[in-house]
Amino acid sequence: MSDLAERMRHDLEEIGRTCMPFGKFGPQHFPPNGAPIFDIPAEYLAWFANKAGFPKGRLGVLLRMVYQMKVDGSDIVFEPFRKRNGGRTPLRPERPKTIVRNDDLPF
């Protein structure tokens, strides 16, 4: 296996293990560890890319990789992580289901 392929595999494994340690998707809102970074919405990551700048260090590098993969449409590579975690991380509170009957409609 080439050195590049090995580094890419290592980076993907690390993305699969890393959770957001702060902010809207951090442990305060998604206990105990925060949301997995591969499930953070591209719009949130775009805020780092365009306004705030990515965090320093390895976390910033991994978030930048995740953002680029999402922008490029190649985030399908995260599906094995999601499958392992039981599906996508629910990022919004569940809305109550409302049933609309035909006789409830105004027309």
C-alpha positions in Angstrom: 0.0 0.0 0.0 1.4 3.4 -0.9 2.3 5.9 1.8 -0.5 8.3 0.6 -3.2 5.6 0.8 -2.0 4.7 4.2 -2.2 8.3 5.4 -5.7 8.7 3.9 -6.8 5.5 5.7 -5.4 6.8 8.9 -7.1 10.2 8.5 -10.5 8.6 7.7 -10.2 6.3 10.8 -9.4 9.3 12.9 -12.4 11.2 11.5 -14.6 8.2 12.4 -13.4 8.4 16.0 -13.5 12.2 16.5 -16.4 14.1 18.1 -16.9 17.8 18.3 -15.4 19.0 21.6 -17.1 22.4 21.7 -19.8 24.7 20.4 -23.3 23.9 19.0 -22.4 20.3 18.4 -20.2 19.8 21.5 -20.8 17.7 24.6 -23.0 20.3 26.2 -25.6 19.7 23.5 -24.7 16.2 22.5 -23.5 14.4 25.6 -21.3 12.7 26.5 -18.7 13.4 23.8 -20.3 15.7 21.3 -21.6 14.9 17.8 -19.3 12.9 15.5 -17.5 15.4 13.2 -18.6 13.5 10.1 -22.3 14.2 10.9 -21.8 18.0 11.4 -23.7 19.8 8.7 -21.6 21.4 5.9 -23.3 24.7 6.6 -21.8 24.8 10.1 -18.4 23.8 8.8 -18.7 26.5 6.1 -18.9 29.0 8.9 -15.4 28.0 10.0 -14.2 28.0 6.4 -15.6 31.4 5.6 -15.8 33.4 8.8 -14.1 32.1 12.0 -11.3 30.0 10.6 -10.9 26.3 11.5 -9.5 25.5 15.0 -5.8 25.1 15.3 -4.2 21.7 15.5 -5.4 18.3 14.4 -9.1 19.0 15.0 -8.9 21.9 12.5 -7.2 19.7 9.9 -9.9 16.9 10.4 -12.8 19.4 10.2 -11.3 21.0 7.0 -11.1 17.5 5.5 -14.7 16.7 6.5 -15.9 20.0 5.1 -14.1 19.5 1.8 -15.5 16.0 1.4 -19.0 17.3 2.0 -18.6 20.1 -0.4 -17.3 17.7 -3.0 -20.2 15.4 -2.5 -17.9 12.5 -1.4 -19.2 12.2 2.1 -20.6 8.8 1.2 -17.3 7.5 2.7 -18.8 8.3 6.1 -21.5 5.7 5.7 -19.6 2.9 7.4 -19.1 5.1 10.5 -22.8 5.9 10.5 -23.7 2.3 10.1 -21.5 1.4 13.0 -23.1 4.2 15.1 -26.7 3.0 14.3 -27.4 5.7 11.7 -27.0 9.5 11.4 -26.7 11.5 14.6 -30.0 13.3 15.1 -29.0 16.9 15.1 -32.4 18.5 15.6 -35.0 17.7 18.3 -37.7 15.4 17.0 -40.8 17.3 16.0 -44.2 16.0 17.1 -46.0 14.1 14.4 -49.3 15.7 13.3 -51.9 13.9 11.4 -53.9 15.9 9.0 -57.2 14.5 8.0 -59.0 15.5 4.8 -61.9 17.0 6.7 -59.5 19.3 8.6 -58.4 21.0 5.4 -59.9 24.4 4.7 -60.8 23.7 1.1 
